């Protein structure tokens, strides 16, 4: 088989992986258009090289197993995914993007393995999960009616609590209960610390709010309740 006969597989892999990467890019994730495009393109190229690159050495005493390269792609892509995921206190970020990179590698492998229908359906299912599942998640009665508890520690006298409450409202959370504790004996950098317990109601994941609250100037710590940390 001539190289030109399988070139379309690389083009298809690049197109489909670019679609997935574009969705991540629009959401301003750490791995965006270029990363996903290269992962899909590289996976397809590895599959093509594994399938057709060693035809000249085949013989009665030489056999090749293209599935070995596919297995190595699955293992190797984990290093990229592991580099995307990071943990800050109780909040884990990057899991969805790492999973998207993993799916993109599978799409590229399907293109390189001459399975275009599998590649197309996998890409379509990815967008179903990326855009359809959040809508379904927000409509679940358990999510809509379950309160979330957040403990916020911040420096006193800098307007931090006001900005934190504004951020809660911006993300669609309403505060049903607020308990403030002035810790006179607890200081950080010469400033008095204030500890606030918030009971929040909202339809978005509480981890998103916690990550945004950590970025507010003056915030020292953001803790979720034990129930939320274990994902119950």
N, C-alpha and C positions, 0 to 999 in steps of 0.2 A: 504494500500500500504506500502510495506517495504521500509526502508530508502535506501537500496541498489538499488532499482528500479529507484530512482530519483537522484542518486549520479552523473550520467553522466551530469546532468544539471549544477552542480557546476564545473565540469571539463571543459565543453564547455564555461561557463561564464569566467573562469580563462583564457582559451586560447584566446578568442576573446578580452577580455579587455587587456590582455598582449600585443596583437598586436597593439592596439591603444596606449598603454603606451610606447611601444618600439619606435613608431614614434615620440612621444614627447621627449623621452629620447635622441634619435639621434639628435634632434634639440636643446638639452640642455635647456629644459624648466624647470620651477620651479617644476612642477608636472610631474613626469616621469613614468618609468616602474612600480615601486612599488605602487605609489599612484593610478594609473589607475587600476592596477591588483586588489588591495584591494577594490576599489570602486565597480568594476564589481562583484567580488566574494561576497562581503557583500550584495549587492543588490539582487543577486540570492538567497543567504541564507535567507534573510528576506522574500522573496517571498515564498520560500519553507516552512519556519516555519509558515507563515501566512496561507498557503493553507492546510498543513498536520499536523501542530504541535498541534492542539487543537481538533483533531477528538474524543478524549476520553471524551470530555465534551458535545458533541453534543447530542441533544435529542429533544423531542417534544416541549419543551419550551425554547430551546437554539439554536440560529442560529448565524453563523459567517459570516462576510463580508470581504473576503481577500483583496478587493480593498482598504480598509482603510489603510492597510500597504503600498500599492503601492503609495497612495497619500502622505503619510508621508515621503516616500523615496524621492519623487520629491521635497518636501519642504525642507527636511533636507540636501539634496545635495547642496542646494543653499549656505549653510554656508561654505562649502569647496570652492565652486566657488568664493564666495565673498572674501575669504582669499587669493586667487591666484591673483586677479586683484589688481593692484596698479596704482596710478597716480603720475607722476613726472612732475611738471609744466604743459605743454600742451600735454604731451605724456601719453597715456594710454597703459599699458602693461598687458598681461595675459588674454585678452578676449578670444582668441582662445583656450588656454589651459583650461580655465574655461568651455567653451562650450564642449570641448572634455571630461572633467570629467562628465558633464551632460549627454552626449551621452553614455558614458561608463556605467553609472548607468542604462540607458534605455536598453542597451544590456544585462546587468546582470539580469534586471527584466524580459526581454523576455525569457532568458534561464530558470530562475526559474519558470516562468509561463507556461512552456512547449510550447514555440513558437520558436523553433530553426531556422526556416526559416526567421522569422522576425529578429532574432538576427544576422544571417549571412548576410542578405541583408543590415541591418543597418550598420554593420561593413564595408561592401564593399562600401557603399555610403560615409562613413566617409573618407575612403582613396581616393575616387574620389574627395571629396571636398578638402582634405589636399594636394593632389599632382596635381590634374587636374585643379582646379580653379586658382591657381597662374599662371600656364602657359597661361590659357585663359585671365587672368587679364592683363598680360604683353603684350598681342597681341591686346588689345582693342585700337582703334585709339585715343580715347579721352585721355586715360592714357598715351599713347606714345607721344602725341603732346602737352600736357599741362605742362606749366612751374610751378615750385614750388618756393616759396619765403621763405627764412629763414633769420632771423636776429640773428647774433652771437655776443655776448659780451664776451671779453676775456682780460686777463692781457697782457699789452704790453711788448715786449722785451723777450719773452720766446719761440718763434718759434711756437706759438699756431696756427696761421693762416696756416702756411705751413702744419702742421699735419692735420688740418681740411680739407684742400683741398685734401690731400692724401687720407683721409678717404672717401671723396666724390667720388674720382676716383675709389677707391677700391669697392665701392658699385654700380658702374655703372652710377654715375651722372656726367654730364658735366656742367661746370659753364659758363653761357652765359653772365652774368653781375655781377660785383662786385663793391660795393661802400663802401669806408672806411671813417669812421668819427673818428678823434682823439678827444677824450673828455678830454681836458686839465684840466677842473675843476672837473672832475668826477674821484674819486679814490676809491679803495677798498683794504684795508689792506696795505696802503702806496704805492700801484702800480697804474699807470695810466691805465684806461680802454679804450679799443678800441671797437667801434661798427661797424660791417660789415653787409651790406645787400647783400645776395647772391640770384641770380636767377639761378635755377638749372633745368636741363632737365634729366629725367630718367624714367625708367619703374617700379621701385620698390616703395613701399609706403614711402612717405616722413617721416612718423613717425619713421620708422626704422632708417633712417639716423639721425634724431634729437636725438634719444635715444643714438646712438653711439657717436655723437658729444659731448653730455653731459659728457661722460666718459673721454674726453681728458683733461689732466692736464692743468690748466690755464683758462679753459672755465668757465665763470661765469653764463651765461644764454643763452638759445636757445629758440627763439620764432618763431612760425609759423604764417603765415598771417591769418587774421580773417576768410577769405574764407575757408582755409584749416582746421582751428580749428573746424568749425561747420560741416565739412565733405561734403561740396558742391563740 
